[in-house]
Amino acid sequence: MNELDHLRTLRSEISERSPEELALLTGWRPGGEGLRSVRRPRMLPLVLSGVALVAAATVFLALVVFPGSLTVGVGPATDPSEEATEGTVGADPLDTMGPLIEKIGAQEQTGTVWYTSVERTESMGVGPEDDPYAILYRSPAEYWRDTTSWQSVGRPLGNSWELASEGQRAAWERDGSPQRWTETLYGEEMEIPREFPLELGEPYEDRYTPVGDRFLAEGSDVFDLPADPDGLRHEFGLGTTVRPGNEPLLPYHDAAVLPASPEVRAGIYAMIAQAPEAVPFEGEDVLGRPAVGISQTAGEGTSGRFEYRLLFDPETAMPLSYETIVIEPSTSHAAWRRPGEHTRYVVYEEMGWTDDWPL
């Protein structure tokens, strides 16, 4: 087995552990505390050496783990009971993706730095064991990726929390309406939320990008991708059946946010329109922004059942969000997750090419 095969194996083995779960495991930052057992930014800094892989991942996680000056409170917790089905329409996904394919392919690439402003949010169970409830922990950050040197740098933009839904409020109030929690996560006790300064991180090598269970290597892979859906499916290791396990749309999300040319991005969008068993979506994203894209359900039995949405701005054709919504919670989370709530989501405020580099 060569090194890239080894990386692919590692990726497949940890695919069910989300970036947000990793964020809860690791609390390290440059110049801060030592490494502790508490979020992959969009560009995961993977390198071939096993030691370098660990080091790069550590630096990477430091940029997004519980960042920024702390803002806490209860957000606009609304009833999500209708959310899991609202906006989904039964037709060909090309109905919603077709205009996006045309728009994204007509854009021009200006600059060599891929900029992303993103917020990652994770649902967490907190409170007493016999009366738990769910909060959403939100961590926005921005990233720059220089595609000439394949260096990346990131900066946290703050953090906040809110109840996962209005249905969680009563349990939160019974708990005394706390603003912070001390939880034991994966064997480690830590404060939630945590405070970190809003600082630009150190640049790091960012030569490998995950797309589902595959890895793309800098320009030799990213810039030489084919522009047709069939060729892209081959490159990304995707077939004509639903990706097994959770996160069936994960490779399509990963591909949608690649720093690729407009021509390749149009091909990626066409591939997304052909995602097996996906249905078109037209409605709003989790922030209430007009959105179109695709939706898919997956999971059964004790593992729960979820709806996954990959959504785009109908005007600019740029990615808006990748969302996971509870249809039926898993047995292990049934005490605090409710149907219609988000278990996690990634939302994009801005994304695109620029010549600006923050250093």
Secondary structure, DSSP 4 states (H G I P E B T S, - for coil): --HHHHHHHHHHHTTTS-HHHHHTT----TTSSPP------SS----SSHHHHHHHHHHHHHTTSS-SSB----------TTTTTTTB--S-THHHHHHHHHHHHT-----SEEEEEEEEEEEEEES-TTS-EEEEEEEEEEEEEETTTTEEEEEE--BEEEESSGGGHHHHHHTT--S-EEEEETTEEEEES----------EE--EEEETTEEEEHHHHHTT--SSHHHHHHHHT--SSPPSSS-TTHHHHHHHTS---HHHHHHHHHHHHT-TT-EEEEEE-TTS-EEEEEEEEE--GGG-EEEEEEEE-TTT--EEEEEEEEEE--GGGTTT--TT-EEEEEEEEEEEEES----
